């Protein structure tokens, strides 16, 4: 009789009985199932450099234990009513916003960067993938830039003036020479001007967030055929193709800014 009483107590405590598994559950936490699909999703989200850590039986058990702990904490958060906390609600909305942004960007990347799409984009925008070699003189005011331009009209040496007055720290060594660059490698106002110029031409002042530039184009390389591009160049085309789609979305939106508030 004594042994039967012990069995009854164990059964009432949930011990001494076997759990009936309905399918691919790996664990139950207060009747909430952690499934093989949940485990695989968590495994896929592990950074590549840590994948080997969870490849063996011990690693898999460690990951499952982590999922169990997370579920316990999640349920406790629900029990405590943290979802009603305004700060928590704000963080949830921020996370939702970021996830949606990432999904849209991933969709654009998948849709716009196939070989066929990239070749099509490259053919239509080939001029944007020229390489320009240019020098610049960077100063902190438009008046100073105009003064530099006057000196250059007097046949002054561009590199020497760059070494003398440019606030670009590298100018002292390279005379303002930026080497070859593609359009996507420079800020937009600078790139738009540089890629619209001819060899030997010197620009009027160009304003960017860095200050005022006087630009001199030294050389222009025409773009290679798509099949001869190196991986770095192809990556640049991918960025440009995706950015073009983002700009389309921006252009179709009603956007009003108030930059005065930033001052």
N, C-alpha and C positions, 0 to 999 in steps of 0.2 A: 504493500500500500504506500509505503514511504517513497519508493522509486517512482510510482505512478504520479504522486503529488509533485515531485521534482520535474517530471516531464511536462506536467500541466503548466507549471510556472514558466518553464522555458518557452513553451509554445506561446503563452500569453505575452511574453517579452519579445517575441519575434525570433527567438533562438531555437535551435533544435529542429527547425523546419526548413524545407528547401524552397527557394524562390522559383516560381514558374516563369520562364522566359518566353516572351511572345514572339520574338524575332531576332533582330541583330543587335539587341541591347548589350552594351559592355558594362554598364553599371546602372543602378537605380539610386537616386538621391531623393528620399521622401516621395517615392513613386514617380519621380521625373526620370525618364530614360535618357542616358547618354548612349547614342547609337554608334555603330561603326562609321556611318556617314559623318557624324559629328567629329569623330576621331580623325577621319581622313581629311576633313576640312581644316582642323587644327594643325595636322601634320603638314598640309600644303602651305599653311601660313607661317611655318617655321622658316627663318632666314636660311638661304642655301648653305651658308657656311656652318650651320648647326644641324643640318639634316642627318649627318652620320651619327650624331649623338643619340638620335631616337630610332635608329635603324634596327637595333637588336632588341631582344625580349626585355632587358632591364630598362632600356630607354623608352620603349613603348609603355611599360608599366608606369614609369615616371611621368610620361605625358598624360596617361589616363588619370593618375593620381592628381595631377594639376587640374585637369578638367573637373574632377570630382570636387576639389577644393573650391574652384571658381563657382561651381553650381551651388555649393553650400553658402558661399558668400553672397551670391546673387539672390538666393531665396531669402537670406537674412535681410538683405536690402529691401526686398519687397515687403517682408513682414514688418520692417520698421517704418515703411511708408516714405522712403527716401525719394521715390519718384515724384512726390508732391512738393519737394523742396524746390523753390524757384531757381536756385543755383544749379541743382542737378538737372532740372528741365532745360536750362540754358545750355548746359554741356551736352545733353542729349541732342538738342537741335543743332548745335555746332558740329557734332559728330555726323549727324544725318546729312547736313549740308556738305561736309567734306567728302563723304562717301558718294553722294550724287555727283559732285564735281569730278571725282576720280573716275567714276563710271562713264561719264560723258567723254572725258579725255581719252580713256582707254578705248571707247567706241570709235572716236575719231582716228586714233592711231591705227586700229585694226582696219578701218575702212579706207584710209587714205594712204597707207604706206605699203600696199602690195607692189610688186615689181611693175605691174601694168599701170597702176595709178601713178607711181613715181615717174615712170617714163613719160606719161602723158603730161604730168605737171612740169617736168623738166623741159619738155619740148615747148610748152606754152610760155615758160618764164626763163628761157635760156639766158637772156641778157642779164638777169639778176645773179647769175652764177659765174659771171666774169670775176677775175681777180684783179684787184687794183693795188698797185704799190704807191703809197702816198706819204708825204711828210706833213706835219702840222706844227703850228705855233699856237700854244694855248695861253690865253691871258684872262684876267678876271673882269674886264669891262669892255663894252662895245667901243668906247672912245680909244682905249688902248689898242684894240684890234684894228681900228681904222688908222691909227698912227703907224702900226706895223705894216699895214697894206701900202701906205704912202712910201715908206722906206723901201719896200720891195719894188715898187714902181720905178724907183731910182736905181734899179739894178743891184741892190744890195744882195749879199749872199744869204740865201734862205737858211741854210744850216747854221751859219754864224749868228744870225739874229735869233734863231731858235735857242741856241746855247746861251745867248745873252739874256733873253726876256721871257722865254716860255716857262710856265709854272708846272709843266709836265716834268716830274723828277728825272725821267730818262733822257730828256732833251740834252742835258749836259754831256752825255756820252754819245748819243746817236744823232744829234742835230735835228731831232724831231722825226726821224725816219721810222715809220710804223711797219715797214716791210709789206708783204703781200697780205691781203685780207679779202674775205668774201663779204657780201652785203649784210648777211645776217650776223656777222661778228662785230659790227659797230652799232652804236646807238643810231636810231632812225634819222634824225636831222643830219648827222655827220655822213651816214651812208648814202642818203638820198643825194646829197650834194656831191660827194666824191664820185659816185657812179654816174653822175650826169656831166662830168667834166672831161676834157680832152687832155692828152699828155702835154705837160708843160704849162698847163693853165693854173692860175692862182686864184683862189676864191675870194669873195668878199667875206666879212665876218659871218660865221655860222654859230648860232647859239645852241648849246646843249646844257644838260645839268652840270657839266663839269666847268663851264665857262664859255668863252668865245674863242673859236678856232679860225685860223687862216690855214687853208689846205692847199697843198701843191701836189698834183698828180705827176708821178714820175714814169709809170709804166702800166700798161693794161694787158692782161692775158685773157684771150678769148676762152670760153668754156670747152672742156673736152667732150667728146661723144660720151653718152651715158655709160656704155659698156666698158669704157676705159677709166671710169672714176674710181678712186680709192675709197675704202670704207668711211673715212672721215668725211669726204665730200658727199657720199650718199647719206650720211647722218645729217648733214646740213640741209639736204633736200627734204628729208623726212621732217625736220623741224619746220622748214618753210611751208611745206604742204599742210601740216597740222595747224600752224599759226594762221595760215590763210583761211582755214575753215573757222577758226576762233574769231577772226576779224569779220567774217561774214555774219556770224551770230551777233557780234557787237553792232554791226551796221544795221541789222534788222531790229535791234532793240531801241527803245526810246531812252536815251541817256542824257541826264542833265547834271552837270557838276558845278561845284561852288568853290573853286580853288582859293578864293579870297580867305576862306575860313582856315586855310593851312598856313597863312602868314602870321 
